[in-house]
Amino acid sequence: MKMMIFVKKVPFSASDGVSGDLEDVSSSREDVLSGHQLTSFLDKDASFLKKDVLSRRQLTSYLNEDVSLFNKDVSLLHQLTSLFDEDVLSRHQLTSLLNKDVSSLNKDVSSEAGNGFAEPLELVKKSQKPTPPRRPCSPTPR
């Protein structure tokens, strides 16, 4: 970006004060120099702004990648939670089947107890009730 500065031409003659005319010319030169300095500063500011915009774009790109990875992590956590819930339900089903087997064995043992064999077995205690499946969380919005 270049700035144009117009300088007022001042006619002078020997009868005019030469020093006054030279002051006008030197102040015009100072205006032109300060205009060039201003242009230089504006060019530097524009360069810094371009670099800032580029670094902000890179930062936005990195943030988008982070959000994408976070969403993948959330998805994997949901899958893991689902598998865990299935495992817990499977263990409770297994406990239930074992208790049925123990009950069946106890019936067999009690029928044989009259013959002097072993005492009835105790049922396996359930440690917890089956946990209900967890509701998945929605991924983070963009």
N, C-alpha and C positions, 0 to 999 in steps of 0.2 A: 504494500500500500504506500503510495507516494503522495506527498502533500505539496501543493503548489502555493507559493506565497507571492503575491504581486507587490512589487516595490514601486512606490510613488516616485516618479522622476521629478527632481527639483531643478529647474533651470538656475544657473548662477552666472553672474558676471563679476568683473573685477570690482565694480562699485558695491556689489553685495558683500556681505561679510562671508569670506571664504570659510571661516571656522564654522559658521552655522550650517552651511551647505555640507561640509564634511561630516558634521555631527549627524545630519539626516542620513547620509550615505552609510556611516558606520553603524547607526542604529538599524538600518535596513539590513546590513550584513549580519548583525547579531540576530535579527528576526529570522533570516534565512538559515543561519546556523542552528538556532534553537528549533526551527521547523524540521531540519534534518535530524537533530537529536531526538525529537519527538517521534519522528518516523522510525528511527532505529529502535527506540523503546517499544513502540507499538509492534514492530516486527518481532522483537524478542518475546513480548507478551503473547503474540499469536503462536509462536513456536512452543512456548510453555503450555499454552492451552491445548495445542494439538497433542503434545506428549501426555498431558493429563487425560484427555479423551481416550487415547490409546490405552493407557494404563487402567482406566476405568472399564474399558471394554474387556481387557484381559481379566480383570477382577470379576466382572460379571460372568465371564466364561467359566472361571474357576468355581464361582459360587453355584452356577448351574450344574457343573459336574458334581460338586459336593451334594447338592440336593438329589441328583439322580442316584448317587451311591447310597445316600441315606434312605431313599425310597426302596432301593434293592434290599438294604439291611432290614427295613421294616417288613418287607415281603418275606424274607427268610425267617425272621422272628415269628411271623404268623404261621409259617409252615412248621417250624419247630414246636410252637405251642400246640398246634393241631396234633402233631405226632405225640407229644407228651400227654395230651388229653386222651388220645387213643390208647396209649400205653397204660395210663391209670385205669381206664375202663377195662382193658384186657386183664389187668391184675385183679380187679374186683370180680370180673367174671371167673377168673381162675380160682380165686378164693371161694367163690360160691360153688363151683364144681368140686373143689376139694372137700368142702363141708358136706356136700351131698354124698361124696364117696365115703367120708368118715361116718356119716349117719348110716349109710348102707353097711359099712364094716361093723359098726356098733350093733346093728341088728343081728348080723351074722355072729358076732362075738357073744351077744347076750343069749342067742339060741344055743351056742356051744358052752356057755358059762355053766350050765347045769352039769356039764361033763367034767368040770374042774379046770377049764382052760383060762385064758387071760381075762383081765378086766376090760370094760368098755373104754374107748379112746375119747379124749376131749375134742370138741370142735375147735377149729382154727378160728381165732377171734379176728373180726374185721377191725382194722386200725382206723379206718375212716369210711365215711359214706362216699360213694362215687361223686367226683366233682363234676359239675355241669360244664359243658364245653364253653370256652371263652369266646366272646364276640370279638371279631377282628376289628382293629382300629383302622380308620381310613388313612391313606397316605397323606403326607403333608401337601397342601395345595401349593401350586406354583405362584 
